[in-house]
Amino acid sequence: MNSLDWAVLIGYFGVMVAIGLWSHKRVDNVSDFFTAGGKMPWWLSGISHHMSGYSAVMFTGYAGIAYQYGVTSFVTWSLPIAIGIGIGAKLFAPRLNRLRSRLHVASPLEYLKSRYNIQTQQALAWSGLLLKIVDVGAKWAAIATLLSVFTGISITQGIFITGAITAVYCTVGGLWADALTELGQFIIQLFAGLAMLVIAMNELGGFSSLWTVWDKLPEGHTDPTAGPYTVTFLLAYLFIKTFEYNGGMWNQAQRYMATDSARSATRSARLSAILWLVWPVVLFFPMWVAPLLVEAKKPDASDSYALMTEQLLPHGLLGLVVVGFFSHTMAMCSSDANAIAAVFTRDIAPVFSKAARTWDNRSGLLAARLSTLAFLGLSMALATQINSPTFKDIISVVIKWVAGLMGPIAIPFMLGLLRTFRRSGPTAALTSWAAGLLAFFFTNYNFDGSVKTDVALQYQVALPLAISLVLYIVIGFIRPEDTPERDAIIDKVNWGDGDEDEDGPAPASGAAIPAQGSPTGSPVPDGTKD
């Protein structure tokens, strides 16, 4: 990188900070900070949902998969995500929006203390928080790895730079800042991705390379599944990502909650699904043809895309592509930080602190911002250890840890929204959660903590979710725990399905809505109107 590339990069960071400062005036209370006050346009929510779903791991770990195995990187990654979000557009998106509009919550997990009990809420909150620290740590490590390739600075320095910039705008402006910066990041990535696509095609003979290059690539490069990414893995991944990208990743749930209506949330999800179907193809094509353009130096080929950009792009444009790398990581990490802050301040803190149950707007906002900074700091610290023997490498953290552990956390949260599973109560939720976590450990590790090497990847990531799902359903039938209060919560979230006026007032109900911050989940009369 030369001075022109640095100018582009520094200018990008400046714009991100400026957006955060501008968004600050739109944040008056905790609801604004965590759910944009329910005023976010559906198209902005959809773009934000898409951008917050992947990071620089796309240009490191998945670039390595594309380099080694070809189109399976799309078929077994972004395609199942697109299908999963499409499924959730009507199944989950409108219900998540009604959590805010009808139950008046600011955190995705707030409803769990009345849907199940406080113990279930705390179990999911704490385990999800710890998992996200690891997940976001992997994202910081990925972007710092790329930055070290281009600039020569250490990975620790790269983690600190990107984390500090992200901390400024997401703690000042909340979800509004996240969404608006993600819109800007999407526009930047659009230009950078198209530029890389055009230059790669020119190197290989022009536009016709889109269909003439395939017989020149390594054998099996066009196979839809290859290596450890088998058909079984694809099906398991589709199952996992349907839960994860429809709200199991709490930052994704926030995007649906932030829209003005259930109908808008559905439109937001459909836009995100289309983007996941189309845009990754543009990004992946240069990665697929990379074996014809560069020789990767790392065994996993995670450096292939960075080497290709250095070799092919002129200065200035190189800086723009590097900005594109940053845009994805900063989008995901800032949105995760906001979601974790919501869960901590709205679900965890009130259980342990009497003062937290009576925070006014000023105190609540201060707590939200401080918890955002704390989460970012912890994830950045962990990022410096992401290549240690415990975590092995970046891509194993993202694929194995997140995919394997997300299911047991997401199952009670997501299925608890649906009428079909109203019989499943606290026993089903906690048992399925605990069994899923144990299944992850025993399929990945021996009793002494050493890593198992004889279990296929698809079973490592799929078994925890499958076990959680089966137990959640079966225990619900064996030991039903539906009560009038729990049924009333489910009815409020589901009322309107199939009706034209689904965003109108919900029918009057004798349901009790839990008091905000109540550590016991004890109800208070619901005097609100939808």
N, C-alpha and C positions, 0 to 999 in steps of 0.2 A: 504494500500500500504506500502511495506517496501523499503529498500534501493535499491533493485534490480529493483523494479517497477519504482522508481524515476530515476534511471540511464537510463532506457529505455526511459522515458518521456523526460528527459533533453537531451539525445542523439538525440531524434527526433527533438526537437526544434533547436538544434545546426545544424543539417543537413538542416533544412528549411532555416535558416539564411545563411548557406554556399551556398545553391543554389541561393538565392537572390543575394548574392555578386558576384557569378560567372556570373549570368545573366546580371549584370550591364554592362559588357563590350560588350554585344550584343545590347545595347540600345544607339543609336547615335542621335535619333531625336524623335519627337512626334509620328510619324507613328510606329516606333519600339516599343515605350512604350505602345501604345494602340492597335495595330493590328499586332505586331511581324513582321512588314514590309512585310506582305503577304508571309512569308517564312515558316510557320508552317506546318509540315507534317500532312496529313489527319488523320492518326491514333492517333497522339498526340492531335490534335484538338478534335477528337471524345472522347477520354478518358477524356480530360479536360472539354468538354461539359457535359459529364455524371457526373463527380465529382463535378462540380460547381453547380449542380442542386439540391443537398440536403445536409442537415447538421445534427448536433447532435439532431435536432428535431426528426429525424428518430429513435433515441434511447431513446427519452423521450416521446413526444406527440404521435407519431405513435406506439411506443412500448406499450403505454397505450391502444390505440385503438386495437392493436393486442391481448393484454391480455384480454380485455373485450369482444371483438366481433369476434376475430379469423381472418379468411382469407379475410374478407372484407377489412382489412387494405391494402392488395395487390390489390384486384380487383378494389377498388375505389380510389387507389392512383397511384401506379407505373404502373399498366397495362394501364390506360388511358394516362399516360405520354408517355409510349413506343409507343402506337398507334399514338398519336399526333405527336411525333417526326418523326415517319415513314411517316405520311402524309406530313409533312413539308420538308422531304428530297429532294423532287423534286419541291415542291410548293414555299418554302421560302428560303431554304439554298443557292441555286445558286444565287438567286436575291440579297440576303444580301452580298454575296461575290462580286458581280458586283458593289455594292455601293463603295467598296474600289478600285477595279481594273479599273472601268470605270468613276466613278465620283470623284475618288481620295479624299475620305473623311476618317477621322480617328475616327469619332464618328458616331454611328448608326443614330443619329437624325440630322446630318448635312444636309442631303438631303431634310429635311422637309421644309426648308425656300424657296426652289425653287419648291418643289412639291405642297406646299400650300402657306404659307407666314410666315413671322417672328413671328406673333402673335401665330399661331398654334404651331410652333416650341417651343416657350417659354412656352406656356401652358402645353404641354406634358413634356417638360424638367423639369419644376419646380414641377409639381405634381408627376412625377416619382421619382424625387430626394427625396421629402419628404416621399413618400411611402417607398422607399428603406431604409431610415434612420430607420423607424419603423420595417421593415422586418429584416434588419441585426441586429437591437437591440434585436429582439426576438431570433436570432441565438446565439448571445453572451450570453443571459440569459440561453439558453438551455445548452450550453457547460459548463457554470459556475455552473449550477445546478448539472450536473454530477460530475464535479470536486469537489464540496462540499461534495457529497456523499462519494467519495473515499478518500479525503484528510482531510476533516473537515475545510478547509479554507472557508471564507465567499464568497458569490456570487459576491460581489463587487471586492474582491481580484482576484477571478477567471476571471472576465471580464477584469480586467486590465492586467493580465498575458497573456491571449490568444490574446488580442487586441494588446499589445505591440509587441509580437513576430511576429504577422501577419503584423503589420505596417512596421517592419524592411525589410522583404523580398519583400513585394509587392510595396513599395515605391522606393526601390533601383532598382529592376529588371523589373518592369512593367509586361506586359502580358507574356513575356517569363518566368519570375520567377513564375508567377501564374501557367502556364501550366506545367512546369517542376516539381514544388512542387506537383501539382495535380497528376502527373504520379507517383512520389514517394509515395504519400498518397494512391493512388490506390493499389500499390503493398503491402503496409503495411496493408491496409484494407482487401486485398485478403487473406493474411495469418491469420489475426485476425478473420475475419468472418468464414473462414473454420475451424479454431481451435474451435471457439464457437459452430459451427454446430456439429462437431465430438464429443465434450464433452457432449453436450446436448443429442445427440443420445445415447452415452454410458450410460448416467444416466437413460435412458428410455428403455434399452434393446438392444442397438446396431443399426446397419443399418436398421434392419427390422422395427424400430420405425417409419420410414418414412411413412409406411402404416398401422401400427397396433395401433398407439397411438390415432387415431381420436375418437374412441368410448369412450375413457376415459376422454376426454375433456368436458367442459360444453356444454350443449345443445345449438345448433345454432352456434357453433364455426366454422362449415364448410360452413355456408350459405354465398353465395357471397356478399349479401348485408344484413345489419343488423343495428338496432338502427336508428340513424339519417342519416346513410349512405345508402340511398335508391337507387332504380334504377334511379329515377329522379335526385338524387344527382350525380350518376355515369355519366349520360349523360351530365349533366351540367358541371361536372368536366372535362370530355373529351373535351368538347367545349372550356372551359377556358384554359386548359393546352396545347391545340393545338396552341393557340396564345402565351401563356406565354413562353413555352419551345422552340419555334421556333424563338424567337427574342423579344417577348414582355418583357422578362427579358433581358435587354440590354447586360448583360455579356454573355448570350448565343449567341446573334447576333455577338458579337466580335469573338467568336470561328470560326464561318463561314467566317467572313471577313478576318481572319488571315491566311487562307489556300491560296495556290498559284493559285487556279482556281475554277470556279464554280463546275466543276466535282469533285474536291477534297472535296469541301464543302458538296456535296451530299453524298459522301462516309463517311465523318465524321459524318453526321447526322444518317446514317444507322448503323454505329458502336455504336453510343450512344443509339439508339433505342433498339438494341440487348442487350446491357448492362442493360438498364432499364427493359427489359423483364425477364432477367435471374438472375442478381445479387441480386436484392431485395428478391427473393425467398430464397436464401441462408441466408440472414440476418434475414428474417422474421420467419423462422421455429423455432429457439429457442424462439422467442417472442410468437409464437402461443402456444407452449407447456409450457410456463412459469407458467400457473396456476397449473401445476403438480409438479413444482420444487420450487417455492417461493410463499409467500403471500405478495402482494403489500401493502404498508402502506398508500400511498396517495389515495384519493378517485378516482382520474382519472388514477391510476396505472402507472403514468409516471415514477415512480422509479423502476418498475419491472425489467427492463433489467439491471440496475446498481446493484440491489440486487442479481440478478442471477449471474452476473460475479463475484461479491465478494464471493459468496458461492461456485461456481464451479471451478474457475480458480486458478491454482497455481501462486505464485509470479513470476514475470518475464513475464509470459504469460498474467497476469492481466494488467501489464503495457503496453503490446502490444495492448490489446483491448482498454484500455483507450486512447492510441495514435490513434487508429482507430476512436474513437469518435471525437478527435481533428481534425483529417484529413479532415473529411467531413465539419465541421464548418469552419475551416480555408480556405478550398478550396472555399466555397461559398462566404464567407465574403470578402476575398481578391479579388476575381473576380468581385464582386459587387462594391467594392471600385474603382477598375480600370475603370469599365464602368461609374460610376458616375463622376469620375475625367475627363473622356473623354467628357462627356456631359457638365460638368461645364466649362472646359477650351475651348472647341471648339464651344459650342452653347450658353452658358449663358454669360460668361465673355465678349466676343466681343461685345455684345449688350450694355453693361454698361461701358465699358472701351475702349477708343481709343487706349491705349497702347497695349491692348490684341489683337487688330487686326493686329498688326505689330510685334508680338513676333518673335524673331529669335529662332533657335533650343535650345540654352541654356536657354533662358527665358521661352520658352514653356515647356521644361522639368522641370524646377524649379516650374512653376505654376502647372504642372501635379502632381508633388510629394507633393506639399503643399496642394493641394485640396484633394488628397488621404488621407493625414493625418487628414485633417479637417473632412472629412466624417467619418473616423474611430472613431475619437474622439466624434463626435456628436452621432453616433450610440451606442457607449459604454456608454455614459452618459444616453441615453434613456433606455438602457438595465437594468439599476439599478431600473427603474420604471415599468418594463414590467408586473409585477404582481399587479400593482395598479388597483383600480376599473375602471379606464379609459380603460385599455387594457385587463383587466380580467385575462388572463393567456396566456402562451406561444402558445398553440395550437390554441386558438381562433384568435390570431394575424396572425398566419401563414395561417390558412384555411380561415377565414372570411375576414380579412382586405386585405391580398394580393390577394386572389382569387377574392374577390368582386371588388377591385379597379384596378386590373391589366387590365381587359377587356377594360374599357373606355379609358385607356391610350394606349393600344396596337392596338385597332381597326384602328385608322387613320394611325398609323405607319406601320402596317403590310399590310393592304389592299391597302394602297397607293402604294405599290410595284406592284400591279397586274393590267393588262390592263383592266380587267373586270370592275374595279371601277374607270376608268379614269375620268368619269363625276363628281365624288365626289371631291369637292374642299374645300377651307377654311371654307365655311359656314357649309358644312356637317361635316367636321372634328371637328370644335369647338362646334357645337351644340351637336353632339353625345357625345363628351367628357364631356361637362358640364352636360348634361342630365344623363349620366351614373353615375357621381359623386353624383348628387342629388338623384338618385334612390338608391344608396348605403346608403346614410344617412337616407332616409325615410323608408327603409326596415329594418334598424338596430336600429334606434334611434327615440325617440319621440321629439317633439319640444323643450322640456326642457332639452334635452341631455341625458335623462335616456334611458337605453337599453330596446328595445322591446323584449318580451319573447314569443309572440304569432305568430312569423313568422318562418316557417321551414327553416333549414339551407340551403337546396338546393335553395330556393328562395332568401335568403340573398346573396348568392354568384353568382347566375345565372342571376337575373333580371338586374343588372347594365350592364352586357355585352350584354344581349339580347336587351335591350333598345338602347344601343349605336349602335349595329349592324344594327337594323332596321332603325334608324334615319339616319345613315351614307349612307345606300343604297337608302332610299326613297328620302331624300333631294337631292342626286345626280341626281335622275331622275326629280324631280320637279324643281330644280334649278341647272342645269349643269354648271360647271365652268371650263371645260376643255379648255385649250388654247394650241397653237402650242408649247410654251415653256414647259408647263407641260407635254404634250404628248411626247416631245422629251426626257425628263428625264425618263419617264416610258419606252420608247422604248430602251433606253440605258441599263436599268436594265433588260429588258425582252428579248432583241435580243439574238438569239442563242437557244431558247427553241425548242427542237425537232430536232436540227441540230447536226450532228456528230462533227462539228468543232465549238461548241458553245463557246469555250474559245478563239477563234481567234479574229481578229480585228472586232469591230462593224462597221456597214456601216457608211459612212460619213453622218453627220447630220449638219444641220444649227442651232442645239440647242445651247443655251447659258448656260454655267455652272456658277453658282453663285460664286462670288469672295469669297475666304475664309475669314471669319470674317466680311463680310459685314453686317452691322446691318439692312439694308433694304432689303437684298436679291437681290439687283440689279445685273444683269448678266454682265459677261465679256465674250469676245469671247473665245470659246473653241478651243485652239490651241493644245491640247494634243492628243496623239495617244494612242489607247488601245493596 
